[in-house]
Amino acid sequence: MQTSGKTDKIAVEIEKNTMTNTKNMTITEQKDLKEKSKNTMHLIYGREYTDDESISEPTFYSYSTIYRNMDIDLKNKEKLESKFIEMKTYFDKNYKEVAKNFTGHTKLEIIFGDEYYQTFGDYYKLDSIEEDYMTLHEDYGQIFNGRQFFKKDYNPELTKKHNFY
């Protein structure tokens, strides 16, 4: 597979962001990171795609984060939610789609840190010494700022402490 210079730069950026190693954290540092992560909210945009190879789940969502690590504030949440129709319409119209398996379904939602930063350790109840304990379980675009429509990370230092893979 031949890649362009731009693709190579993106791959390097992904690697830089995903190589953050939480394995060297103490259990106390891991718990502190999980606690800080819970107290956040995130605006995400999802697009549904078909998966012909999956028998149990014929569709999946691919997500992009718009706003990351916002403080939990109900007034801001309400303000964002009041603009959902306008924002979703804009995202749907301006998304640069290249995939052939897009179903036409999209969603815009606010999720909280306990879901956004859920790890394999949380999901599978792993012991803190297991390899994937702190690896993020879902890909909402948590650690990569290059996805379409990304606007702002309100706490980039928190983001840098997580690893996805």
Phi, psi and omega in degrees: 000127180268138180240153177274168177300323179296317179299318179298318179297319179296317179299319178296317180297317178299313182298318179300317183282332184268351182274002175304126188254112177267357182294333181273001179284147173286165178300321178297317178296321178297314180296320178297317178297316179298318180295314178298322182292328181295329187273039182226160171227155191218135176264122181234149178242128182239144177236134183268139180228154175273153177230096184294340183273346182265133178271318185279329181228095185287348177225161176210161176255140171251128188249151170232136176274134177264303176238132183240144172060040173285144173297146178289114182216114186295328178293316177296322178298313179298320179297315178297314182298328179292342180256006184305312183299313180298314181293314182298319177300315179298312182298315180300318183288325189256001179293133178271092184272131176240344183281144179272346186259019177291132184274344184098355180264135177223165175208154177231128182208160173255127175238155183264164187304327181295332175271316184298319181254025178296133182257169174300325177299319177293311187293316184258005180057049180281158173284146185298345179269354181286151190305313185264015184307315184260006179283133182296138186278316181251151178257096175260010185082030186302321190241008181236118185273000186271001180286157184302139173076002177302133182247310187199143170250116184281351177210072183299333178295323176295317180301317183297340183277351181262154170233146185263321185254000000 
